[in-house]
Amino acid sequence: MTNDLSALRERFPAILRARAEVTQTAAGAYEAHVDVLLPQHQIILNREGADAGSALRAAVEAARREIRALARRERELAARYGIRRAA
């Protein structure tokens, strides 16, 4: 679990905090909860998967997309904190 979050923090140095939790639902699926804190912004995501790893990967990928979208909307934030818009 920490590898996915570490990669996200490495990719986006503006991240102040990133937390994740994976729980199993009553139906047997897994749900990942990811909370990312950036300067003046917070991103909270939930994603489901057949296993804990796939749920976490889906949530981290969704966080990555949200951070990129935030960088497109707020160019000053991207420039100040080194959020690369491409890739």
KAURFEN-V221589 format. One record per helix or strand. SS is the DSSP state (helix for helix, strand for strand). FROM is the first residue (numbers start at 1). LEN is the number of residues. If there is no record, write none. Layout:
BEGIN
SS & FROM & LEN
SS & FROM & LEN
END
This chain:
BEGIN
helix & 2 & 10
strand & 17 & 8
strand & 30 & 9
strand & 41 & 9
helix & 52 & 22
helix & 75 & 7
END
